[in-house]
Amino acid sequence: MFRATVQIAKNFDLIGGKLIAGDSTKLRAQNSKKNNYNQKKINRHIQYIDNKLEQYNRLLAQADNDDKNKQIQGEIDKHKQRKDNYQKLQKHLDDTGQEQISTTDPDSRHMIIRNNITEVAYNVQSTVDAKYCLPIDYQVTNRNDSKALGNMLRRAKSILGNNHFTALYDKGYHTGSELKIAQNLGINTLVAVPAPASNAPDPGYNVKHFVYDQENDCYICPQRHRLSTNGSIYTKHRGRSNQTSFKQYRTKACKGCIARHLCTSAKNGRLIERNVYTPVYEQNRKNIEQHPVLYKQRQAIVEHPFGTIKRQWGFDYVLTKKGIQRAEADVGLMFIAYSFRRIVNILGPARFKAFLSTLVRLFFNKASLTNPFKASRHFGIGFLKPKFQLSRIIRSFYPNPLYLT
């Protein structure tokens, strides 16, 4: 159904297909934080229960009457049952390799909404065309943005039918493997560059001022010293599903360098880590530097649907608690409503009503040629005269023109 709204927008030339912007928003799931668990939380609960069991066992040994023994034993049984439940959750995490589990809506995940505010939610990825701020694609996920860019651009290329467009994304999508996919697709992609994790004491000695010599695989620092590598590739793991590989570059010239205090405070001198995706990052940086004004349009384009759906309509949550497919259907209804309202506001009610009338007439004529009785039953109006049927069909699609304005 959502795809149909995109086709209608294309029919009226409301999709430019030259500039798109992508972003995500979090919609709260029907699952409280209390019913979401990760390994750390499970361990904390089990540790608490073990401490309580130890206390109750000591009290049981000291108890001197049957009533008190019975009461303490009841508490012990209750805590053992709770411990069994947490151990089952732990086993599920071990078996599936997942980092967390939600017990009410199993596909929802605990995420950072903004700053230090967290919720159990879904992350909705969307792609919006710049011409009239109309969404052309959406996908409900339970992951953050770091691995979303490549898939959303593949889908955008399929929907638009070409790769002759520019895509704008914020720094949450700045991932080497995803940028490589975008560049392999031939799509001009501009992703905001995050601030460097660490800076030199003097900004003139930040990494961007070190020149990389590709032929000799080394860096030349501002003091003209050469930083070389031993050729080894190192790996850092950031969570179960995120790792990065890189080479290290250093020089012995740091020991006697007159500018060392401006360059680094590290005991062993300056160390540069070159990620295997550094060429991809550098190409993206060039794209940003070449189109600074173009990138500034990103927020105005992609935040338009989210602002309407969440702020004006109040849909900052999903109603379902039956998993990610149901959540995607729920979000789809929001985007369908937004797209139709937006299309009608752009075209005007009269023009859109004429379009629907023509569409229904064509459908009805085709259906009546094969089986008029079946066509009538399809609309639930009984077999009536064609002229009266058509007016009933139109009214069923478009009951109140004022509402659509």
Order of alpha helices (4+ residues) and beta strands (2+ residues): alpha-beta-beta-alpha-alpha-beta-beta-beta-beta-alpha-beta-alpha-beta-beta-beta-beta-beta-beta-alpha-beta-alpha-alpha-alpha-alpha-alpha-alpha-alpha-alpha
